Amino acid sequence: MSGTHLFPGEPAPHAEGLRDEVAHLHEAVRSQRDIGMAIGLLSARFRCSTEHAWRTILRVSQDSNTKVRTVARVLVAIHDGTADAADQEALARFVEHLPGSGWSPGSPSGG
């Protein structure tokens, strides 16, 4: 063996790394889901192509110095009514960078 002795119930040295990797992958899947949903929301709301909606999210992210995944998550949360105070604050930081009709921070549908 490697000379490393494990006590009963003690995880193998690489188990923590695997747990971290799995957690990271779960977060990546959630982020991708939110990004896809936000693209769909923007596309429907502003009657634009999904490519234009994606570019809008990228521009909002860059102009407001907010991560793409955060922009997407906040737009989805505002739309579905699950936004909390932190989401409302995040929206306030980047709402001015959204297209003309905007998303008002207080309403579930964003408008």
N, C-alpha and C positions, 0 to 999 in steps of 0.2 A: 504494500500500500504506500501511500505518499508520506506517511509519517504523521499525518494530521489525524487527531483523535476527536471524534464527535461524541458529545454527550447525548443521552436519550432526549429526543425532541428538538435537538439543535439542528437547524437547517444546514445543508451542505453549503460550503463557501460560495458556490456559484448560484445558489437558489435566490439570493437577494438580487443579484444582477438580472436573473430571469424574470423575477417579479417586476423589477423596474422596467424592463423591456416590454413586458406584457401591458403594464400600465400606460407606457408611452404609446404603444400601438392602439390601445383602446381610445386614448385621447385623440390620436390621429384620425381614427375612424369617425369619432364624434365631430371633429373639426371638418372633415370632408363632407359629412352629411349636412352640417349646418351651412357650409359654403354652397353646396348644391341647392339646398332649400332657398337660401338667400338669392341665388342667381334666378331661380324660378319666380320668387316673389317680385324682384325688381323687373324681370322680363314681363310679367303679367301686369304689374302696376303701371309701368311706363310704356307698355306696348313696344318693346324693343327686342332685338334678338338676344339669345343667351350670351353670345360673344360680347355684345354691347353691355349687357348687365354685368358680366365678369369684369370687363374693363372699367366699368363704373365702380365696382367694389374695390378694384386695385387702386383707382385714382383716389377714392375716399380714404382708403388705408394710408396712402402716401401723403395726401394733403393734410390729414388730421393726425399723422404719426400714431396710428392705431393699427395693430396687427390685423391682417386679413381675417383670421379666424375669429377675432373679437368683433369686427364689423359684422361679419355674417351671423355670429351667435346673437348679438344684440338685435339685429334686424328681425331675426326669427322670433326671439323672445318678445319683442314689441308687438309683432304681428299676432302671435298666438296668446298674448295676454299673460305671459309668465314672467315678464320683466320685473326685476327687483330695483331697488334704489340705485345700486351700482350700474345696472344696465341703463337706467334713465340718465345717469351722469355721463356714461360713455356715449350715449346717443347725443346728448347735448354738445359733446366735443366734436362730433363729426356730422351732425344733421345739416349744417350749412353747406357741406360739400356734396350733399345729395342733389339730384335733379330738382327742378323748379317746384313741384308739388310737395316735396319734402315729406318728412315723417315727424309728426309732432310727438314730443315725449310723453304726453299724457294719455293717448288713446291706444287701445289694443290693436287696431288696424293700422296705426301709424299715421293716420290722416285725418 
